[in-house]
Amino acid sequence: MEAKFRSSDDILRQLVTTRREEVVRLQRSETDHLKDMETRGQARIADLRKTLPTDMVTVLDTLDGMHSEAEAATKSLTESIKAKLVSSKSAPENETTLHPGLAGGHLVAPNSLGWFTPYYGTLHGSDGTVYWQGYNPGNIDLSDSANGSGSGIFGTGAASFTVYMDWWFSYKAPEDRNYAHTVWVPFHGFSILYADDGFWDSKEAHARIDMSAVGYQYNYKATGSTDVFDMDSQNINVNDRFDGWRTMYYSDLLGADQAYLRVTASFYVYARGGGSNAQLNFSDGDANYIGVPWVYIN
Protein backbone atom coordinates (compact mmCIF):
# COMPACT_ATOMS: atom_id res chain seq x y z
CA MET A 1 0.00 0.00 0.00
CA GLU A 2 1.49 3.31 -1.09
CA ALA A 3 1.90 5.91 1.65
CA LYS A 4 -0.01 9.16 1.15
CA PHE A 5 0.87 12.31 3.05
CA ARG A 6 -0.25 15.90 3.14
CA SER A 7 2.17 18.36 1.57
CA SER A 8 2.84 19.95 4.97
CA ASP A 9 3.91 16.64 6.53
CA ASP A 10 7.47 16.29 5.24
CA ILE A 11 8.83 15.34 8.67
CA LEU A 12 6.13 12.72 9.20
CA ARG A 13 6.80 11.30 5.74
CA GLN A 14 10.48 10.91 6.63
CA LEU A 15 9.70 9.32 10.00
CA VAL A 16 7.28 6.78 8.53
CA THR A 17 9.69 5.87 5.72
CA THR A 18 12.58 5.38 8.14
CA ARG A 19 10.38 3.25 10.37
CA ARG A 20 9.42 1.01 7.44
CA GLU A 21 13.11 0.42 6.70
CA GLU A 22 13.70 -0.43 10.36
CA VAL A 23 10.89 -3.00 10.41
CA VAL A 24 12.22 -4.68 7.26
CA ARG A 25 15.70 -4.90 8.81
CA LEU A 26 14.27 -6.50 11.96
CA GLN A 27 12.50 -9.21 9.96
CA ARG A 28 15.53 -9.82 7.75
CA SER A 29 17.57 -10.42 10.88
CA GLU A 30 14.96 -12.81 12.31
CA THR A 31 14.67 -14.66 8.98
CA ASP A 32 18.44 -15.04 8.73
CA HIS A 33 18.55 -16.33 12.30
CA LEU A 34 15.89 -18.99 11.64
CA LYS A 35 17.60 -20.07 8.41
CA ASP A 36 20.90 -20.43 10.22
CA MET A 37 19.24 -22.46 13.01
CA GLU A 38 17.58 -24.71 10.42
CA THR A 39 20.80 -25.31 8.48
CA ARG A 40 22.88 -26.06 11.55
CA GLY A 41 20.10 -28.12 13.13
CA GLN A 42 19.61 -30.29 10.06
CA ALA A 43 23.36 -30.90 9.88
CA ARG A 44 23.37 -32.02 13.52
CA ILE A 45 20.41 -34.35 12.88
CA ALA A 46 22.22 -35.87 9.90
CA ASP A 47 25.33 -36.44 12.03
CA LEU A 48 23.22 -37.95 14.80
CA ARG A 49 21.55 -40.41 12.42
CA LYS A 50 24.99 -41.68 11.34
CA THR A 51 25.82 -42.67 14.92
CA LEU A 52 22.51 -44.33 15.81
CA PRO A 53 21.70 -48.05 15.40
CA THR A 54 19.47 -48.93 12.43
CA ASP A 55 16.43 -49.65 14.62
CA MET A 56 16.71 -46.19 16.22
CA VAL A 57 16.88 -44.53 12.79
CA THR A 58 13.74 -46.46 11.83
CA VAL A 59 11.98 -45.05 14.91
CA LEU A 60 12.98 -41.51 13.92
CA ASP A 61 11.66 -42.06 10.38
CA THR A 62 8.34 -43.26 11.82
CA LEU A 63 8.15 -40.24 14.10
CA ASP A 64 8.73 -37.89 11.15
CA GLY A 65 5.44 -39.10 9.68
CA MET A 66 3.71 -38.57 13.03
CA HIS A 67 4.87 -34.94 13.12
CA SER A 68 3.05 -34.31 9.83
CA GLU A 69 -0.07 -35.98 11.25
CA ALA A 70 0.22 -33.75 14.32
CA GLU A 71 0.13 -30.67 12.10
CA ALA A 72 -3.22 -31.74 10.64
CA ALA A 73 -4.62 -32.63 14.07
CA THR A 74 -3.57 -29.29 15.54
CA LYS A 75 -5.12 -27.38 12.65
CA SER A 76 -8.47 -29.08 13.30
CA LEU A 77 -8.18 -28.46 17.05
CA THR A 78 -7.24 -24.78 16.79
CA GLU A 79 -9.95 -24.09 14.20
CA SER A 80 -12.61 -25.41 16.59
CA ILE A 81 -11.17 -23.35 19.45
CA LYS A 82 -10.96 -20.28 17.24
CA ALA A 83 -14.63 -20.63 16.23
CA LYS A 84 -15.65 -20.48 19.90
CA LEU A 85 -13.39 -17.52 20.71
CA VAL A 86 -14.52 -15.54 17.66
CA SER A 87 -18.10 -15.57 18.94
CA SER A 88 -17.10 -14.78 22.54
CA LYS A 89 -17.09 -11.29 24.02
CA SER A 90 -15.01 -9.50 26.62
CA ALA A 91 -16.21 -9.28 30.20
CA PRO A 92 -18.02 -6.00 31.07
CA GLU A 93 -15.11 -4.82 33.23
CA ASN A 94 -12.81 -5.02 30.20
CA GLU A 95 -14.91 -2.86 27.88
CA THR A 96 -13.11 0.15 26.38
CA THR A 97 -15.96 2.19 24.92
CA LEU A 98 -15.58 4.96 27.53
CA HIS A 99 -12.74 7.49 27.43
CA PRO A 100 -9.96 6.28 29.79
CA GLY A 101 -9.79 9.69 31.48
CA LEU A 102 -13.40 9.74 32.63
CA ALA A 103 -14.00 9.83 36.39
CA GLY A 104 -17.54 10.20 37.62
CA GLY A 105 -18.64 11.08 34.11
CA HIS A 106 -16.17 13.97 33.85
CA LEU A 107 -12.93 14.18 31.90
CA VAL A 108 -10.01 14.46 34.30
CA ALA A 109 -7.16 16.51 32.80
CA PRO A 110 -5.72 18.96 35.34
CA ASN A 111 -2.84 21.17 34.23
CA SER A 112 -2.42 19.19 31.03
CA LEU A 113 -1.42 19.87 27.46
CA GLY A 114 -4.38 17.70 26.55
CA TRP A 115 -5.70 14.37 25.33
CA PHE A 116 -4.63 13.20 21.89
CA THR A 117 -5.69 10.51 19.44
CA PRO A 118 -3.41 9.30 16.61
CA TYR A 119 -2.64 11.66 13.75
CA TYR A 120 -1.37 8.88 11.46
CA GLY A 121 -1.00 5.12 11.57
CA THR A 122 0.72 2.20 9.83
CA LEU A 123 -0.15 -1.47 10.21
CA HIS A 124 2.67 -3.52 8.77
CA GLY A 125 4.10 -7.01 8.88
CA SER A 126 7.72 -7.77 9.51
CA ASP A 127 8.02 -9.17 5.97
CA GLY A 128 7.62 -5.67 4.55
CA THR A 129 3.88 -5.86 3.81
CA VAL A 130 1.86 -2.74 4.63
CA TYR A 131 -1.69 -3.83 5.45
CA TRP A 132 -3.07 -0.35 6.09
CA GLN A 133 -1.84 3.20 6.62
CA GLY A 134 -3.35 6.63 6.69
CA TYR A 135 -4.51 9.60 8.72
CA ASN A 136 -6.79 9.40 11.77
CA PRO A 137 -6.69 5.60 12.24
CA GLY A 138 -9.81 4.02 13.72
CA ASN A 139 -10.32 0.47 14.95
CA ILE A 140 -7.70 -1.89 13.49
CA ASP A 141 -8.16 -5.57 12.57
CA LEU A 142 -5.00 -7.66 12.79
CA SER A 143 -3.99 -11.27 13.35
CA ASP A 144 -0.73 -13.17 13.51
CA SER A 145 0.06 -16.90 13.53
CA ALA A 146 2.98 -19.33 13.25
CA ASN A 147 3.07 -23.09 12.67
CA GLY A 148 6.02 -25.35 13.38
CA SER A 149 7.08 -28.44 11.44
CA GLY A 150 9.18 -31.57 11.86
CA SER A 151 10.68 -32.74 15.14
CA GLY A 152 11.90 -29.35 16.32
CA ILE A 153 15.16 -30.97 17.46
CA PHE A 154 18.19 -28.63 17.45
CA GLY A 155 15.93 -25.66 16.62
CA THR A 156 14.67 -27.05 13.28
CA GLY A 157 11.13 -26.63 11.99
CA ALA A 158 10.66 -23.17 13.53
CA ALA A 159 8.55 -20.29 12.22
CA SER A 160 7.97 -16.78 13.54
CA PHE A 161 6.33 -13.53 12.52
CA THR A 162 5.67 -10.09 13.95
CA VAL A 163 2.93 -7.58 13.14
CA TYR A 164 3.48 -3.95 14.11
CA MET A 165 0.84 -1.27 14.60
CA ASP A 166 2.44 2.18 14.71
CA TRP A 167 0.41 5.19 15.84
CA TRP A 168 1.92 8.64 15.29
CA PHE A 169 0.83 11.54 17.51
CA SER A 170 1.61 15.16 16.65
CA TYR A 171 1.41 18.17 18.98
CA LYS A 172 2.99 21.53 19.76
CA ALA A 173 5.03 21.77 22.95
CA PRO A 174 4.32 25.27 24.36
CA GLU A 175 7.52 25.62 26.41
CA ASP A 176 10.92 24.09 27.13
CA ARG A 177 10.42 21.40 29.77
CA ASN A 178 9.93 17.72 30.43
CA TYR A 179 6.60 16.27 29.26
CA ALA A 180 4.93 13.21 30.75
CA HIS A 181 2.89 10.97 28.44
CA THR A 182 0.36 8.40 29.62
CA VAL A 183 -0.59 5.98 26.85
CA TRP A 184 -3.77 3.88 26.78
CA VAL A 185 -4.29 1.21 24.10
CA PRO A 186 -7.56 -0.79 23.94
CA PHE A 187 -7.27 -4.50 23.10
CA HIS A 188 -10.08 -6.92 22.21
CA GLY A 189 -9.01 -10.32 20.93
CA PHE A 190 -7.68 -13.73 21.90
CA SER A 191 -4.65 -16.01 21.86
CA ILE A 192 -4.20 -19.71 21.09
CA LEU A 193 -1.02 -21.62 21.93
CA TYR A 194 -0.45 -25.33 21.44
CA ALA A 195 2.69 -27.50 21.62
CA ASP A 196 2.99 -31.17 22.57
CA ASP A 197 6.64 -31.76 23.44
CA GLY A 198 7.85 -35.32 23.87
CA PHE A 199 10.97 -37.42 24.49
CA TRP A 200 11.88 -37.71 20.79
CA ASP A 201 11.24 -34.11 19.79
CA SER A 202 11.49 -30.48 20.88
CA LYS A 203 8.30 -28.48 20.35
CA GLU A 204 7.39 -25.01 21.54
CA ALA A 205 4.79 -22.25 21.14
CA HIS A 206 5.33 -18.62 22.11
CA ALA A 207 3.23 -15.45 21.77
CA ARG A 208 4.10 -11.98 23.02
CA ILE A 209 2.58 -8.49 22.84
CA ASP A 210 4.70 -5.42 23.61
CA MET A 211 3.97 -1.71 23.72
CA SER A 212 6.62 0.93 23.12
CA ALA A 213 6.83 4.70 22.79
CA VAL A 214 9.48 6.99 21.32
CA GLY A 215 9.47 10.75 20.91
CA TYR A 216 10.88 12.83 18.08
CA GLN A 217 11.84 16.49 17.95
CA TYR A 218 14.81 17.28 15.69
CA ASN A 219 16.01 13.73 16.49
CA TYR A 220 14.76 10.56 18.10
CA LYS A 221 14.57 10.42 21.90
CA ALA A 222 15.05 7.35 24.09
CA THR A 223 12.53 4.50 23.66
CA GLY A 224 10.34 3.21 26.47
CA SER A 225 8.64 -0.19 26.36
CA THR A 226 6.50 -2.55 28.38
CA ASP A 227 5.46 -6.19 28.03
CA VAL A 228 1.67 -6.62 28.16
CA PHE A 229 1.39 -10.33 27.27
CA ASP A 230 3.99 -13.11 27.17
CA MET A 231 3.30 -16.86 27.14
CA ASP A 232 5.82 -19.52 26.17
CA SER A 233 6.11 -23.26 26.82
CA GLN A 234 7.25 -26.52 25.25
CA ASN A 235 4.14 -28.24 26.60
CA ILE A 236 1.14 -25.99 26.32
CA ASN A 237 -2.53 -26.04 25.39
CA VAL A 238 -3.87 -22.62 26.34
CA ASN A 239 -6.43 -20.29 24.79
CA ASP A 240 -8.12 -17.24 26.25
CA ARG A 241 -9.41 -13.76 25.55
CA PHE A 242 -7.18 -10.70 25.85
CA ASP A 243 -9.21 -7.56 26.51
CA GLY A 244 -9.16 -4.14 28.10
CA TRP A 245 -6.98 -1.03 28.31
CA ARG A 246 -3.22 -1.47 28.60
CA THR A 247 -1.25 1.51 29.88
CA MET A 248 2.34 2.71 29.75
CA TYR A 249 4.18 5.89 30.73
CA TYR A 250 6.74 7.84 28.75
CA SER A 251 8.72 10.99 29.55
CA ASP A 252 10.34 13.34 27.01
CA LEU A 253 12.38 16.55 27.28
CA LEU A 254 11.17 18.94 24.57
CA GLY A 255 11.62 22.48 23.39
CA ALA A 256 8.83 24.89 22.43
CA ASP A 257 8.19 23.47 18.96
CA GLN A 258 6.38 20.74 17.02
CA ALA A 259 6.85 17.26 18.48
CA TYR A 260 5.95 13.71 17.51
CA LEU A 261 5.32 10.55 19.49
CA ARG A 262 5.23 7.05 18.01
CA VAL A 263 3.33 4.43 19.99
CA THR A 264 3.76 0.86 18.78
CA ALA A 265 1.99 -2.37 19.65
CA SER A 266 3.94 -5.40 18.39
CA PHE A 267 2.49 -8.89 18.07
CA TYR A 268 5.07 -11.71 17.95
CA VAL A 269 4.39 -15.43 17.44
CA TYR A 270 6.79 -18.38 17.30
CA ALA A 271 6.20 -22.11 16.86
CA ARG A 272 8.68 -24.99 16.58
CA GLY A 273 7.98 -28.63 15.69
CA GLY A 274 5.08 -30.27 13.86
CA GLY A 275 1.71 -29.55 15.45
CA SER A 276 2.95 -26.48 17.35
CA ASN A 277 0.86 -23.37 16.80
CA ALA A 278 0.84 -19.84 18.19
CA GLN A 279 -1.66 -17.19 17.19
CA LEU A 280 -2.88 -13.77 18.25
CA ASN A 281 -6.21 -12.70 16.80
CA PHE A 282 -7.65 -9.19 17.00
CA SER A 283 -9.57 -9.46 13.76
CA ASP A 284 -12.16 -12.22 13.34
CA GLY A 285 -15.64 -11.42 14.58
CA ASP A 286 -17.21 -8.07 15.44
CA ALA A 287 -15.91 -8.15 19.03
CA ASN A 288 -12.22 -8.46 18.12
CA TYR A 289 -10.10 -5.45 17.15
CA ILE A 290 -7.46 -2.99 18.37
CA GLY A 291 -9.23 0.22 19.30
CA VAL A 292 -8.11 3.83 19.03
CA PRO A 293 -5.42 4.69 21.63
CA TRP A 294 -5.34 7.86 23.71
CA VAL A 295 -2.32 9.79 24.97
CA TYR A 296 -2.56 12.20 27.88
CA ILE A 297 0.28 14.75 27.93
CA ASN A 298 1.10 17.02 30.85
C-alpha positions in Angstrom: 0.0 0.0 0.0 1.5 3.3 -1.1 1.9 5.9 1.7 0.0 9.2 1.2 0.9 12.3 3.1 -0.2 15.9 3.1 2.2 18.4 1.6 2.8 20.0 5.0 3.9 16.6 6.5 7.5 16.3 5.2 8.8 15.3 8.7 6.1 12.7 9.2 6.8 11.3 5.7 10.5 10.9 6.6 9.7 9.3 10.0 7.3 6.8 8.5 9.7 5.9 5.7 12.6 5.4 8.1 10.4 3.2 10.4 9.4 1.0 7.4 13.1 0.4 6.7 13.7 -0.4 10.4 10.9 -3.0 10.4 12.2 -4.7 7.3 15.7 -4.9 8.8 14.3 -6.5 12.0 12.5 -9.2 10.0 15.5 -9.8 7.8 17.6 -10.4 10.9 15.0 -12.8 12.3 14.7 -14.7 9.0 18.4 -15.0 8.7 18.5 -16.3 12.3 15.9 -19.0 11.6 17.6 -20.1 8.4 20.9 -20.4 10.2 19.2 -22.5 13.0 17.6 -24.7 10.4 20.8 -25.3 8.5 22.9 -26.1 11.6 20.1 -28.1 13.1 19.6 -30.3 10.1 23.4 -30.9 9.9 23.4 -32.0 13.5 20.4 -34.3 12.9 22.2 -35.9 9.9 25.3 -36.4 12.0 23.2 -38.0 14.8 21.6 -40.4 12.4 25.0 -41.7 11.3 25.8 -42.7 14.9 22.5 -44.3 15.8 21.7 -48.0 15.4 19.5 -48.9 12.4 16.4 -49.6 14.6 16.7 -46.2 16.2 16.9 -44.5 12.8 13.7 -46.5 11.8 12.0 -45.0 14.9 13.0 -41.5 13.9 11.7 -42.1 10.4 8.3 -43.3 11.8 8.1 -40.2 14.1 8.7 -37.9 11.1 5.4 -39.1 9.7 3.7 -38.6 13.0 4.9 -34.9 13.1 3.0 -34.3 9.8 -0.1 -36.0 11.3 0.2 -33.7 14.3 0.1 -30.7 12.1 -3.2 -31.7 10.6 -4.6 -32.6 14.1 -3.6 -29.3 15.5 -5.1 -27.4 12.6 -8.5 -29.1 13.3 -8.2 -28.5 17.1 -7.2 -24.8 16.8 -10.0 -24.1 14.2 -12.6 -25.4 16.6 -11.2 -23.3 19.5 -11.0 -20.3 17.2 -14.6 -20.6 16.2 -15.6 -20.5 19.9 -13.4 -17.5 20.7 -14.5 -15.5 17.7 -18.1 -15.6 18.9 -17.1 -14.8 22.5 -17.1 -11.3 24.0 -15.0 -9.5 26.6 -16.2 -9.3 30.2 -18.0 -6.0 31.1 -15.1 -4.8 33.2 -12.8 -5.0 30.2 -14.9 -2.9 27.9 -13.1 0.2 26.4 -16.0 2.2 24.9 -15.6 5.0 27.5 -12.7 7.5 27.4 -10.0 6.3 29.8 -9.8 9.7 31.5 -13.4 9.7 32.6 -14.0 9.8 36.4 -17.5 10.2 37.6 -18.6 11.1 34.1 -16.2 14.0 33.8 -12.9 14.2 31.9 -10.0 14.5 34.3 -7.2 16.5 32.8 -5.7 19.0 35.3 -2.8 21.2 34.2 -2.4 19.2 31.0 -1.4 19.9 27.5 -4.4 17.7 26.6 -5.7 14.4 25.3 -4.6 13.2 21.9 -5.7 10.5 19.4 -3.4 9.3 16.6 -2.6 11.7 13.8 -1.4 8.9 11.5 -1.0 5.1 11.6 0.7 2.2 9.8 -0.2 -1.5 10.2 2.7 -3.5 8.8 4.1 -7.0 8.9 7.7 -7.8 9.5 8.0 -9.2 6.0 7.6 -5.7 4.6 3.9 -5.9 3.8 1.9 -2.7 4.6 -1.7 -3.8 5.4 -3.1 -0.4 6.1 -1.8 3.2 6.6 -3.3 6.6 6.7 -4.5 9.6 8.7 -6.8 9.4 11.8 -6.7 5.6 12.2 -9.8 4.0 13.7 -10.3 0.5 14.9 -7.7 -1.9 13.5 -8.2 -5.6 12.6 -5.0 -7.7 12.8 -4.0 -11.3 13.3 -0.7 -13.2 13.5 0.1 -16.9 13.5 3.0 -19.3 13.2 3.1 -23.1 12.7 6.0 -25.4 13.4 7.1 -28.4 11.4 9.2 -31.6 11.9 10.7 -32.7 15.1 11.9 -29.3 16.3 15.2 -31.0 17.5 18.2 -28.6 17.5 15.9 -25.7 16.6 14.7 -27.1 13.3 11.1 -26.6 12.0 10.7 -23.2 13.5 8.5 -20.3 12.2 8.0 -16.8 13.5 6.3 -13.5 12.5 5.7 -10.1 14.0 2.9 -7.6 13.1 3.5 -3.9 14.1 0.8 -1.3 14.6 2.4 2.2 14.7 0.4 5.2 15.8 1.9 8.6 15.3 0.8 11.5 17.5 1.6 15.2 16.6 1.4 18.2 19.0 3.0 21.5 19.8 5.0 21.8 23.0 4.3 25.3 24.4 7.5 25.6 26.4 10.9 24.1 27.1 10.4 21.4 29.8 9.9 17.7 30.4 6.6 16.3 29.3 4.9 13.2 30.7 2.9 11.0 28.4 0.4 8.4 29.6 -0.6 6.0 26.8 -3.8 3.9 26.8 -4.3 1.2 24.1 -7.6 -0.8 23.9 -7.3 -4.5 23.1 -10.1 -6.9 22.2 -9.0 -10.3 20.9 -7.7 -13.7 21.9 -4.7 -16.0 21.9 -4.2 -19.7 21.1 -1.0 -21.6 21.9 -0.4 -25.3 21.4 2.7 -27.5 21.6 3.0 -31.2 22.6 6.6 -31.8 23.4 7.8 -35.3 23.9 11.0 -37.4 24.5 11.9 -37.7 20.8 11.2 -34.1 19.8 11.5 -30.5 20.9 8.3 -28.5 20.4 7.4 -25.0 21.5 4.8 -22.3 21.1 5.3 -18.6 22.1 3.2 -15.4 21.8 4.1 -12.0 23.0 2.6 -8.5 22.8 4.7 -5.4 23.6 4.0 -1.7 23.7 6.6 0.9 23.1 6.8 4.7 22.8 9.5 7.0 21.3 9.5 10.7 20.9 10.9 12.8 18.1 11.8 16.5 17.9 14.8 17.3 15.7 16.0 13.7 16.5 14.8 10.6 18.1 14.6 10.4 21.9 15.0 7.4 24.1 12.5 4.5 23.7 10.3 3.2 26.5 8.6 -0.2 26.4 6.5 -2.6 28.4 5.5 -6.2 28.0 1.7 -6.6 28.2 1.4 -10.3 27.3 4.0 -13.1 27.2 3.3 -16.9 27.1 5.8 -19.5 26.2 6.1 -23.3 26.8 7.3 -26.5 25.2 4.1 -28.2 26.6 1.1 -26.0 26.3 -2.5 -26.0 25.4 -3.9 -22.6 26.3 -6.4 -20.3 24.8 -8.1 -17.2 26.2 -9.4 -13.8 25.5 -7.2 -10.7 25.9 -9.2 -7.6 26.5 -9.2 -4.1 28.1 -7.0 -1.0 28.3 -3.2 -1.5 28.6 -1.2 1.5 29.9 2.3 2.7 29.7 4.2 5.9 30.7 6.7 7.8 28.7 8.7 11.0 29.5 10.3 13.3 27.0 12.4 16.6 27.3 11.2 18.9 24.6 11.6 22.5 23.4 8.8 24.9 22.4 8.2 23.5 19.0 6.4 20.7 17.0 6.9 17.3 18.5 5.9 13.7 17.5 5.3 10.6 19.5 5.2 7.1 18.0 3.3 4.4 20.0 3.8 0.9 18.8 2.0 -2.4 19.6 3.9 -5.4 18.4 2.5 -8.9 18.1 5.1 -11.7 18.0 4.4 -15.4 17.4 6.8 -18.4 17.3 6.2 -22.1 16.9 8.7 -25.0 16.6 8.0 -28.6 15.7 5.1 -30.3 13.9 1.7 -29.5 15.4 2.9 -26.5 17.3 0.9 -23.4 16.8 0.8 -19.8 18.2 -1.7 -17.2 17.2 -2.9 -13.8 18.2 -6.2 -12.7 16.8 -7.7 -9.2 17.0 -9.6 -9.5 13.8 -12.2 -12.2 13.3 -15.6 -11.4 14.6 -17.2 -8.1 15.4 -15.9 -8.1 19.0 -12.2 -8.5 18.1 -10.1 -5.5 17.1 -7.5 -3.0 18.4 -9.2 0.2 19.3 -8.1 3.8 19.0 -5.4 4.7 21.6 -5.3 7.9 23.7 -2.3 9.8 25.0 -2.6 12.2 27.9 0.3 14.8 27.9 1.1 17.0 30.9 
